[in-house]
Amino acid sequence: MYTKKSTKTEQECKKSQFFSQNQTMNQDAITYIENNFESFNGVKFLKELNLQSIKVAKDIFKKSINAIANKNSRQRKNAELIKWARNARKCKHNYFNSIETNLYMYKVTRKSILASQKLLRAQEEEEFYEELFETGVEEERGDDEGEHNEEGEHNKESEEDVLGEEKLENYVFDKEKFRSNFLAMKRESKWYLSTGKCIEDELFAFGMQCHHDHPSHSFIIDIRDSNYKTYKVFSPAELDEIKAFEEKKLPIMPTNLRDYINSFNKNSIQELRSQIFRSQEFDKEYSHKDSHNYDWVRFTIYSLLREYESGSLKEEHSEAWYMAHVWHFIDTVFNGEDEITVLRGETSSNSSSKRKNKDRSIAAVEPLERKKIGKKCDMIFAKKSCSHDQVEEYGASEAGKAYDGGQATKRLEEGFVKLPKCLKDMLDNILPKCDDNKKLQTIGFIHSGLQSYVIRADRPTKYITRIQKSRNYHLSSDISQFGTTVLPAIYIAWVIKDIVRNTYNIIQESNTHNNNSNIQGSEWLAQYWEESEKEDGPETSSSQEKILKKNKNFY
């Protein structure tokens, strides 16, 4: 009877080779620990074994100390080693969560990613795609190899954060979208620093290693983000260069209006009241068009003075109270603008919704996807429009009821992630309407109780959205510091209004220029329908979609 010879499949050979390499690696790790346990160092362990994944390093270290700890401790020669291993196993010492270790791994992975990116452009082969962008030696192996104990133990740690034992947040990072956005970028349109470093390349290399939602995934760079210094993505000099390039200076308030604000530089209730009710030249023949700003300053001073008189600023309040009683002047400063409005109270951003639903289509193989709402903000500055008109948004603000330090979770999340991404969406929406992208910017505020700062987003180059922030300012609850704390806040509110108005005017001027066709007569009507619709700018956003807590299928 003929019997077909059984041959190992290619997959079985790969598995056999993997387990053989793994066994050799474990033995090398045991040898290294035996020789260096008294001064064990995580970085040296990674270098000695040429490991490129902290998850794999933890797995190998765990198996190695278990093997050592299970030896007979009666042997005097190995007694100290076995004692150390048992203590390390019992106390669960983690030698791989230091900044030093993470910085080393970042540099190793960055080098691998950037080298791979260059090779990918030369080859453009599909089989290279996954291989060249692999950031670790032993990444997750998939369902086929998950049957084995060795891989089973490794997969238990697949949800660990590289920076700690904390589980991933309820977000899924669209790595493929991030990668495809990067590969679509033209080299000649990228932003190169004087050091030769390419910002897009560095953000890509950094973003590929981020396990949590980070602005780099949308090619947003915030020079205040300490991660860039911690992992030495950019040097302080390079960050200064990023800040200075095509920098947009703040508008300067007219001297007369600035002098009027300064006339309220008082430190007592009685002095302020006397100044408020002093007759002004603009009162004689009041014109809303010409004197709105002066009247707004006086109204703001009087409203805040009443809060000081009542003592309400020395008490804690809700987020809504601060927006209505303190920061209302950021809303009312726009009352003099005929074409700009302020949307209040957890308003959904149309620009954000447009980006999220860009690929939405009718039902086919899959049912019709539910329309996603945009990011909700406490205040949005927008062009006045009806629901049947196109929406233009120029800025937004986020508020919190308390200030518990500049590194408070809510303040960090809103100031470094939520609002910058929302301002980028707004910028993406209005940029196609303008001839010169470098002219436009979107603007926002972060409020925390009586603390606040300003955020600006612009597009100095084709792909990069730059975030710049003002100094933090604080409205004192003590009337004696009224002038030095309240007046700068009023000044910056007018500045923001002026930026929004300039952005609106630039877009309108660009629209007018495009409408003034050089075509004579009525021929433009026929040509209008032959021209393709103006395309949106390059896609650089890769969203982090929130998932339900019960769904923990992280990839």
BANUTI-619914 format. One record per residue (C-alpha): chain; y, z, x. Coordinates in nm, 3 decimals, always signed. Last residue first. Layout:
residues N
A;Y;Z;X .
...
***
This chain:
residues 555
A;+4.426;+1.811;-0.489 .
A;+4.511;+2.104;-0.709 .
A;+4.297;+2.128;-1.019 .
A;+4.438;+2.460;-1.136 .
A;+4.499;+2.371;-1.499 .
A;+4.526;+2.706;-1.678 .
A;+4.874;+2.754;-1.533 .
A;+4.996;+2.438;-1.703 .
A;+5.140;+2.169;-1.480 .
A;+5.491;+2.102;-1.353 .
A;+5.553;+1.761;-1.205 .
A;+5.705;+1.747;-0.858 .
A;+5.897;+1.425;-0.853 .
A;+5.912;+1.167;-0.579 .
A;+6.267;+1.037;-0.554 .
A;+6.369;+0.764;-0.307 .
A;+6.376;+0.449;-0.516 .
A;+6.616;+0.194;-0.374 .
A;+6.918;+0.126;-0.597 .
A;+6.890;+0.002;-0.953 .
A;+6.881;-0.369;-1.016 .
A;+7.163;-0.572;-1.167 .
A;+7.028;-0.775;-1.457 .
A;+6.931;-1.126;-1.361 .
A;+7.184;-1.406;-1.396 .
A;+7.105;-1.695;-1.628 .
A;+7.241;-1.523;-1.934 .
A;+7.587;-1.467;-1.783 .
A;+7.597;-1.821;-1.650 .
A;+7.641;-1.962;-1.998 .
A;+7.927;-1.726;-2.078 .
A;+8.081;-1.778;-1.734 .
A;+8.141;-2.144;-1.821 .
A;+8.411;-2.045;-2.068 .
A;+8.712;-2.140;-1.859 .
A;+8.718;-2.102;-1.483 .
A;+8.461;-1.901;-1.292 .
A;+8.626;-1.652;-1.057 .
A;+8.501;-1.368;-1.275 .
A;+8.722;-1.072;-1.349 .
A;+8.442;-0.862;-1.504 .
A;+8.314;-0.748;-1.165 .
A;+8.660;-0.624;-1.066 .
A;+8.700;-0.435;-1.394 .
A;+8.362;-0.268;-1.349 .
A;+8.454;-0.166;-0.992 .
A;+8.785;-0.021;-1.112 .
A;+8.604;+0.176;-1.381 .
A;+8.352;+0.312;-1.131 .
A;+8.625;+0.417;-0.887 .
A;+8.822;+0.581;-1.170 .
A;+8.526;+0.796;-1.281 .
A;+8.462;+0.911;-0.925 .
A;+8.830;+0.991;-0.881 .
A;+8.827;+1.198;-1.203 .
A;+8.521;+1.391;-1.087 .
A;+8.681;+1.460;-0.748 .
A;+9.008;+1.570;-0.916 .
A;+8.823;+1.808;-1.147 .
A;+8.646;+1.956;-0.848 .
A;+8.979;+2.011;-0.672 .
A;+9.124;+2.178;-0.985 .
A;+8.830;+2.421;-0.990 .
A;+8.879;+2.478;-0.615 .
A;+9.236;+2.605;-0.672 .
A;+9.136;+2.839;-0.954 .
A;+8.867;+2.993;-0.732 .
A;+9.115;+3.027;-0.443 .
A;+9.352;+3.212;-0.683 .
A;+9.094;+3.468;-0.799 .
A;+8.994;+3.619;-0.463 .
A;+9.311;+3.675;-0.255 .
A;+9.545;+3.711;-0.549 .
A;+9.336;+3.947;-0.759 .
A;+9.243;+4.181;-0.474 .
A;+9.432;+4.485;-0.612 .
A;+9.293;+4.400;-0.956 .
A;+8.946;+4.520;-0.849 .
A;+8.649;+4.330;-0.993 .
A;+8.684;+4.085;-0.705 .
A;+8.606;+3.721;-0.770 .
A;+8.380;+3.613;-0.486 .
A;+8.372;+3.295;-0.279 .
A;+8.088;+3.134;-0.084 .
A;+8.195;+2.866;+0.160 .
A;+8.149;+2.513;+0.040 .
A;+7.825;+2.322;+0.038 .
A;+7.723;+1.976;+0.150 .
A;+7.418;+1.784;+0.029 .
A;+7.346;+1.440;+0.172 .
A;+7.140;+1.183;-0.016 .
A;+6.973;+0.949;+0.232 .
A;+6.848;+0.601;+0.149 .
A;+7.134;+0.352;+0.186 .
A;+7.364;+0.558;+0.405 .
A;+7.646;+0.806;+0.337 .
A;+7.512;+0.873;-0.014 .
A;+7.692;+1.177;-0.158 .
A;+7.613;+1.516;-0.308 .
A;+7.861;+1.806;-0.323 .
A;+7.783;+2.171;-0.393 .
A;+8.047;+2.437;-0.460 .
A;+8.006;+2.814;-0.429 .
A;+8.012;+3.114;-0.662 .
A;+8.002;+3.492;-0.687 .
A;+8.125;+3.691;-0.990 .
A;+7.780;+3.694;-1.152 .
A;+7.587;+3.429;-0.959 .
A;+7.747;+3.088;-1.010 .
A;+7.629;+2.769;-0.836 .
A;+7.874;+2.485;-0.889 .
A;+7.835;+2.108;-0.883 .
A;+7.967;+1.772;-0.768 .
A;+7.865;+1.410;-0.753 .
A;+7.992;+1.166;-0.493 .
A;+8.103;+0.805;-0.479 .
A;+8.291;+0.616;-0.208 .
A;+7.995;+0.548;+0.019 .
A;+7.819;+0.343;-0.245 .
A;+8.081;+0.067;-0.232 .
A;+8.060;-0.194;-0.509 .
A;+8.004;+0.063;-0.786 .
A;+7.799;+0.046;-1.105 .
A;+7.467;+0.057;-0.918 .
A;+7.575;+0.398;-0.775 .
A;+7.617;+0.563;-1.118 .
A;+7.254;+0.648;-1.203 .
A;+7.140;+0.726;-0.849 .
A;+7.432;+0.969;-0.815 .
A;+7.334;+1.149;-1.135 .
A;+6.974;+1.174;-1.015 .
A;+7.100;+1.302;-0.679 .
A;+7.307;+1.569;-0.856 .
A;+6.990;+1.681;-1.039 .
A;+6.794;+1.698;-0.714 .
A;+7.073;+1.904;-0.553 .
A;+7.089;+2.131;-0.863 .
A;+6.718;+2.215;-0.877 .
A;+6.623;+2.246;-0.510 .
A;+6.863;+2.421;-0.273 .
A;+7.116;+2.591;-0.501 .
A;+6.893;+2.644;-0.805 .
A;+6.586;+2.762;-0.616 .
A;+6.782;+2.963;-0.359 .
A;+7.004;+3.137;-0.616 .
A;+6.705;+3.216;-0.837 .
A;+6.505;+3.357;-0.546 .
A;+6.783;+3.569;-0.392 .
A;+6.872;+3.457;-0.039 .
A;+7.250;+3.476;-0.081 .
A;+7.224;+3.831;-0.204 .
A;+7.160;+4.007;-0.530 .
A;+7.430;+3.841;-0.738 .
A;+7.365;+3.881;-1.106 .
A;+7.411;+3.693;-1.432 .
A;+7.306;+3.352;-1.308 .
A;+7.475;+3.017;-1.351 .
A;+7.406;+2.653;-1.278 .
A;+7.669;+2.380;-1.272 .
A;+7.678;+2.005;-1.318 .
A;+7.828;+1.683;-1.189 .
A;+7.937;+1.325;-1.251 .
A;+7.726;+1.205;-1.543 .
A;+7.761;+0.857;-1.690 .
A;+7.590;+0.779;-2.018 .
A;+7.571;+0.432;-2.168 .
A;+7.676;+0.414;-2.533 .
A;+7.489;+0.448;-2.863 .
A;+7.466;+0.829;-2.834 .
A;+7.844;+0.847;-2.812 .
A;+8.044;+0.868;-2.491 .
A;+8.293;+1.080;-2.300 .
A;+8.207;+1.047;-1.933 .
A;+8.023;+1.348;-1.797 .
A;+8.055;+1.690;-1.637 .
A;+7.745;+1.898;-1.715 .
A;+7.731;+2.276;-1.767 .
A;+7.447;+2.529;-1.788 .
A;+7.200;+2.269;-1.664 .
A;+6.871;+2.146;-1.805 .
A;+6.671;+1.897;-1.601 .
A;+6.585;+1.588;-1.799 .
A;+6.343;+1.565;-2.088 .
A;+6.017;+1.378;-2.056 .
A;+5.910;+1.125;-2.319 .
A;+5.549;+1.176;-2.425 .
A;+5.316;+0.918;-2.278 .
A;+5.188;+0.658;-2.520 .
A;+4.810;+0.677;-2.516 .
A;+4.612;+0.543;-2.217 .
A;+4.434;+0.208;-2.208 .
A;+4.738;+0.065;-2.386 .
A;+5.022;+0.274;-2.526 .
A;+5.371;+0.144;-2.456 .
A;+5.543;+0.211;-2.125 .
A;+5.706;+0.490;-1.925 .
A;+5.769;+0.402;-1.559 .
A;+6.135;+0.512;-1.549 .
A;+6.075;+0.816;-1.767 .
A;+6.146;+1.082;-1.502 .
A;+6.441;+0.891;-1.359 .
A;+6.606;+0.841;-1.698 .
A;+6.550;+1.206;-1.789 .
A;+6.731;+1.319;-1.473 .
A;+7.024;+1.090;-1.549 .
A;+7.040;+1.213;-1.910 .
A;+7.069;+1.573;-1.792 .
A;+6.961;+1.823;-2.056 .
A;+7.225;+2.074;-2.163 .
A;+7.153;+2.444;-2.121 .
A;+7.488;+2.551;-2.276 .
A;+7.786;+2.325;-2.222 .
A;+7.872;+1.957;-2.195 .
A;+8.212;+1.901;-2.031 .
A;+8.406;+1.586;-2.115 .
A;+8.580;+1.310;-1.924 .
A;+8.772;+1.013;-2.068 .
A;+9.093;+1.180;-2.189 .
A;+9.123;+1.435;-1.908 .
A;+9.369;+1.718;-1.976 .
A;+9.101;+1.947;-2.114 .
A;+8.908;+1.911;-1.786 .
A;+9.047;+2.235;-1.640 .
A;+8.909;+2.406;-1.952 .
A;+8.546;+2.397;-1.834 .
A;+8.600;+2.529;-1.482 .
A;+8.841;+2.779;-1.642 .
A;+8.553;+2.921;-1.848 .
A;+8.401;+3.079;-1.538 .
A;+8.492;+3.437;-1.630 .
A;+8.465;+3.514;-2.001 .
A;+8.244;+3.237;-2.144 .
A;+8.026;+3.158;-1.839 .
A;+8.003;+3.524;-1.741 .
A;+7.907;+3.622;-2.096 .
A;+7.635;+3.354;-2.115 .
A;+7.466;+3.494;-1.803 .
A;+7.457;+3.838;-1.960 .
A;+7.678;+4.128;-1.855 .
A;+7.708;+4.410;-1.603 .
A;+8.023;+4.621;-1.602 .
A;+8.323;+4.648;-1.365 .
A;+8.454;+4.311;-1.482 .
A;+8.489;+4.447;-1.837 .
A;+8.762;+4.693;-1.738 .
A;+8.972;+4.595;-2.041 .
A;+9.280;+4.527;-1.830 .
A;+9.080;+4.324;-1.575 .
A;+8.932;+4.112;-1.851 .
A;+9.280;+4.061;-1.998 .
A;+9.400;+3.943;-1.657 .
A;+9.125;+3.679;-1.656 .
A;+9.258;+3.521;-1.974 .
A;+9.621;+3.543;-1.855 .
A;+9.547;+3.382;-1.519 .
A;+9.349;+3.103;-1.685 .
A;+9.621;+3.032;-1.942 .
A;+9.885;+3.020;-1.668 .
A;+9.682;+2.783;-1.455 .
A;+9.600;+2.562;-1.756 .
A;+9.968;+2.543;-1.851 .
A;+10.055;+2.423;-1.502 .
A;+9.773;+2.166;-1.507 .
A;+9.869;+2.040;-1.852 .
A;+10.230;+1.977;-1.756 .
A;+10.265;+1.598;-1.739 .
A;+10.017;+1.481;-2.003 .
A;+10.054;+1.788;-2.221 .
A;+10.430;+1.746;-2.225 .
A;+10.638;+2.058;-2.288 .
A;+11.010;+2.013;-2.323 .
A;+11.145;+2.354;-2.229 .
A;+10.814;+2.505;-2.124 .
A;+10.782;+2.284;-1.812 .
A;+11.082;+2.460;-1.658 .
A;+10.911;+2.796;-1.678 .
A;+11.002;+3.114;-1.866 .
A;+10.841;+3.424;-1.719 .
A;+10.560;+3.546;-1.940 .
A;+10.285;+3.505;-1.679 .
A;+10.497;+3.638;-1.392 .
A;+10.580;+3.964;-1.570 .
A;+10.219;+4.008;-1.675 .
A;+10.103;+3.959;-1.316 .
A;+10.346;+4.218;-1.183 .
A;+10.240;+4.468;-1.451 .
A;+9.867;+4.418;-1.385 .
A;+9.901;+4.482;-1.013 .
A;+9.806;+4.294;-0.695 .
A;+10.010;+3.977;-0.713 .
A;+9.955;+3.625;-0.579 .
A;+10.051;+3.477;-0.915 .
A;+10.332;+3.270;-0.758 .
A;+10.059;+3.114;-0.542 .
A;+9.937;+2.913;-0.839 .
A;+10.288;+2.775;-0.890 .
A;+10.314;+2.688;-0.522 .
A;+9.988;+2.494;-0.543 .
A;+10.119;+2.303;-0.846 .
A;+10.437;+2.208;-0.663 .
A;+10.251;+2.121;-0.341 .
A;+10.017;+1.873;-0.508 .
A;+9.650;+1.975;-0.454 .
A;+9.474;+1.816;-0.160 .
A;+9.145;+1.639;-0.229 .
A;+8.845;+1.761;-0.029 .
A;+8.749;+1.546;+0.268 .
A;+8.455;+1.309;+0.243 .
A;+8.260;+1.293;+0.568 .
A;+8.148;+0.946;+0.678 .
A;+7.936;+1.121;+0.944 .
A;+8.059;+1.476;+1.010 .
A;+7.776;+1.664;+0.835 .
A;+7.500;+1.459;+0.992 .
A;+7.662;+1.503;+1.335 .
A;+7.677;+1.879;+1.284 .
A;+7.309;+1.876;+1.188 .
A;+7.234;+1.684;+1.508 .
A;+7.423;+1.940;+1.717 .
A;+7.234;+2.227;+1.550 .
A;+6.904;+2.049;+1.635 .
A;+6.706;+1.870;+1.366 .
A;+6.341;+1.907;+1.266 .
A;+6.330;+2.218;+1.483 .
A;+6.081;+2.391;+1.253 .
A;+6.308;+2.690;+1.198 .
A;+6.622;+2.478;+1.229 .
A;+6.529;+2.228;+0.958 .
A;+6.379;+2.508;+0.750 .
A;+6.720;+2.681;+0.743 .
A;+6.847;+2.445;+0.472 .
A;+7.226;+2.454;+0.516 .
A;+7.233;+2.092;+0.636 .
A;+7.092;+1.984;+0.302 .
A;+6.909;+1.654;+0.335 .
A;+6.774;+1.476;+0.030 .
A;+6.508;+1.215;+0.099 .
A;+6.342;+1.282;-0.239 .
A;+6.043;+1.462;-0.087 .
A;+6.292;+1.614;+0.158 .
A;+6.429;+1.815;-0.138 .
A;+6.119;+2.042;-0.127 .
A;+5.858;+2.126;-0.390 .
A;+5.579;+2.309;-0.215 .
A;+5.300;+2.212;+0.023 .
A;+5.543;+2.068;+0.276 .
A;+5.366;+1.884;+0.558 .
A;+5.435;+1.533;+0.430 .
A;+5.796;+1.638;+0.376 .
A;+5.850;+1.711;+0.747 .
A;+5.719;+1.374;+0.868 .
A;+5.909;+1.197;+0.589 .
A;+6.230;+1.387;+0.657 .
A;+6.201;+1.300;+1.027 .
A;+6.142;+0.932;+0.959 .
A;+6.435;+0.910;+0.716 .
A;+6.666;+1.089;+0.961 .
A;+6.588;+0.860;+1.255 .
A;+6.639;+1.029;+1.594 .
A;+6.804;+0.817;+1.862 .
A;+7.015;+1.109;+1.989 .
A;+7.326;+0.941;+1.844 .
A;+7.166;+0.968;+1.501 .
A;+6.993;+0.683;+1.321 .
A;+7.022;+0.637;+0.943 .
A;+6.794;+0.368;+0.804 .
A;+6.907;+0.028;+0.677 .
A;+6.776;-0.167;+0.978 .
A;+6.431;-0.012;+0.938 .
A;+6.396;-0.127;+0.580 .
A;+6.254;+0.135;+0.345 .
A;+5.955;+0.038;+0.131 .
A;+5.721;+0.244;+0.351 .
A;+5.914;+0.562;+0.266 .
A;+5.899;+0.508;-0.109 .
A;+5.526;+0.433;-0.078 .
A;+5.467;+0.761;+0.108 .
A;+5.657;+0.975;-0.140 .
A;+5.477;+0.806;-0.428 .
A;+5.141;+0.866;-0.261 .
A;+5.224;+1.230;-0.193 .
A;+5.303;+1.306;-0.556 .
A;+5.325;+1.684;-0.507 .
A;+5.158;+1.873;-0.789 .
A;+5.336;+2.184;-0.905 .
A;+5.222;+2.520;-1.039 .
A;+5.299;+2.700;-0.714 .
A;+5.043;+2.696;-0.435 .
A;+4.864;+3.020;-0.366 .
A;+5.003;+3.273;-0.116 .
A;+4.792;+3.333;+0.193 .
A;+5.075;+3.231;+0.423 .
A;+5.286;+2.953;+0.572 .
A;+5.017;+2.688;+0.545 .
A;+4.982;+2.787;+0.178 .
A;+4.626;+2.833;+0.073 .
A;+4.482;+2.614;-0.199 .
A;+4.211;+2.461;+0.021 .
A;+4.082;+2.803;+0.126 .
A;+3.781;+2.801;-0.102 .
A;+3.725;+2.443;+0.007 .
A;+3.622;+2.561;+0.355 .
A;+3.351;+2.789;+0.220 .
A;+3.207;+2.505;+0.017 .
A;+3.233;+2.272;+0.313 .
A;+3.005;+2.494;+0.520 .
A;+2.787;+2.570;+0.222 .
A;+2.716;+2.207;+0.145 .
A;+2.768;+2.053;-0.198 .
A;+3.137;+1.982;-0.131 .
A;+3.033;+1.695;+0.094 .
A;+3.005;+1.445;-0.188 .
A;+3.293;+1.589;-0.393 .
A;+3.568;+1.525;-0.142 .
A;+3.609;+1.601;+0.231 .
A;+3.924;+1.812;+0.231 .
A;+4.098;+1.769;+0.566 .
A;+3.915;+1.817;+0.896 .
A;+4.125;+1.673;+1.177 .
A;+4.452;+1.716;+0.991 .
A;+4.753;+1.507;+0.895 .
A;+4.574;+1.193;+0.781 .
A;+4.843;+0.925;+0.764 .
A;+4.665;+0.680;+0.991 .
A;+4.328;+0.709;+0.821 .
A;+4.445;+0.669;+0.462 .
A;+4.627;+0.342;+0.516 .
A;+4.435;+0.198;+0.808 .
A;+4.166;+0.057;+0.577 .
A;+4.437;-0.125;+0.384 .
A;+4.564;-0.308;+0.691 .
A;+4.937;-0.337;+0.744 .
A;+4.867;-0.355;+1.117 .
A;+5.201;-0.344;+1.293 .
A;+5.381;-0.139;+1.028 .
A;+5.089;+0.101;+1.012 .
A;+5.097;+0.156;+1.385 .
A;+5.456;+0.278;+1.370 .
A;+5.382;+0.510;+1.081 .
A;+5.076;+0.648;+1.256 .
A;+5.282;+0.755;+1.555 .
A;+5.529;+0.924;+1.321 .
A;+5.253;+1.106;+1.135 .
A;+5.063;+1.222;+1.443 .
A;+5.375;+1.347;+1.620 .
A;+5.485;+1.535;+1.307 .
A;+5.139;+1.690;+1.277 .
A;+5.145;+1.834;+1.628 .
A;+5.508;+1.949;+1.599 .
A;+5.446;+2.118;+1.263 .
A;+5.132;+2.286;+1.393 .
A;+5.324;+2.440;+1.683 .
A;+5.601;+2.558;+1.451 .
A;+5.347;+2.711;+1.216 .
A;+5.182;+2.901;+1.500 .
A;+5.510;+3.033;+1.643 .
A;+5.636;+3.124;+1.295 .
A;+5.328;+3.343;+1.261 .
A;+5.058;+3.290;+1.002 .
A;+4.763;+3.205;+1.227 .
A;+4.656;+3.537;+1.377 .
A;+4.560;+3.689;+1.044 .
A;+4.395;+4.026;+1.084 .
A;+4.146;+4.078;+0.804 .
A;+4.119;+4.452;+0.867 .
A;+3.740;+4.451;+0.845 .
A;+3.683;+4.119;+1.019 .
A;+3.929;+4.194;+1.299 .
A;+3.781;+4.543;+1.340 .
A;+3.430;+4.399;+1.355 .
A;+3.540;+4.143;+1.614 .
A;+3.717;+4.406;+1.827 .
A;+3.410;+4.635;+1.821 .
A;+3.186;+4.343;+1.913 .
A;+3.409;+4.256;+2.210 .
A;+3.431;+4.618;+2.325 .
A;+3.049;+4.661;+2.310 .
A;+2.965;+4.331;+2.478 .
A;+2.853;+4.456;+2.819 .
A;+2.748;+4.793;+2.687 .
A;+2.478;+4.636;+2.470 .
A;+2.433;+4.882;+2.188 .
A;+2.666;+4.670;+1.971 .
A;+2.385;+4.435;+1.864 .
A;+2.548;+4.116;+1.741 .
A;+2.672;+4.075;+1.383 .
A;+3.036;+4.113;+1.488 .
A;+3.012;+3.812;+1.720 .
A;+2.877;+3.578;+1.452 .
A;+3.126;+3.710;+1.198 .
A;+3.406;+3.668;+1.454 .
A;+3.309;+3.303;+1.496 .
A;+3.271;+3.224;+1.127 .
A;+3.617;+3.360;+1.050 .
A;+3.776;+3.183;+1.345 .
A;+3.622;+2.851;+1.241 .
A;+3.752;+2.883;+0.883 .
A;+4.094;+3.002;+0.994 .
A;+4.124;+2.712;+1.237 .
A;+4.016;+2.466;+0.967 .
A;+4.291;+2.587;+0.735 .
A;+4.540;+2.582;+1.022 .
A;+4.473;+2.212;+1.079 .
A;+4.517;+2.012;+1.397 .
A;+4.267;+2.189;+1.621 .
A;+4.244;+2.093;+1.988 .
A;+4.001;+2.380;+2.056 .
A;+4.213;+2.519;+2.341 .
A;+4.541;+2.431;+2.168 .
A;+4.455;+2.600;+1.838 .
A;+4.327;+2.914;+2.015 .
A;+4.639;+2.920;+2.235 .
A;+4.854;+2.910;+1.920 .
A;+4.659;+3.190;+1.753 .
A;+4.673;+3.431;+2.048 .
A;+4.396;+3.675;+2.144 .
A;+4.494;+3.913;+2.424 .
A;+4.184;+4.134;+2.438 .
A;+3.972;+3.866;+2.270 .
A;+4.025;+3.612;+2.549 .
A;+3.688;+3.539;+2.711 .
A;+3.464;+3.622;+2.416 .
A;+3.711;+3.453;+2.182 .
A;+3.697;+3.128;+2.383 .
A;+3.317;+3.130;+2.390 .
A;+3.298;+3.193;+2.016 .
A;+3.540;+2.906;+1.952 .
A;+3.340;+2.669;+2.170 .
A;+3.027;+2.764;+1.975 .
A;+3.204;+2.700;+1.645 .
A;+3.326;+2.360;+1.765 .
A;+2.975;+2.260;+1.872 .
A;+2.841;+2.353;+1.526 .
A;+3.121;+2.158;+1.357 .
A;+3.054;+1.853;+1.572 .
A;+2.688;+1.862;+1.469 .
A;+2.788;+1.918;+1.105 .
A;+3.018;+1.616;+1.113 .
A;+2.764;+1.392;+1.286 .
A;+2.502;+1.476;+1.025 .
A;+2.751;+1.411;+0.747 .
A;+2.854;+1.077;+0.902 .
A;+2.491;+0.978;+0.935 .
A;+2.427;+1.071;+0.572 .
A;+2.719;+0.851;+0.463 .
A;+2.593;+0.556;+0.666 .
A;+2.262;+0.588;+0.489 .
A;+1.965;+0.717;+0.678 .
A;+1.667;+0.491;+0.654 .
A;+1.345;+0.544;+0.462 .
A;+1.080;+0.293;+0.549 .
A;+0.950;+0.105;+0.249 .
A;+0.586;+0.182;+0.184 .
A;+0.338;-0.102;+0.139 .
A;+0.000;+0.000;+0.000 .
***
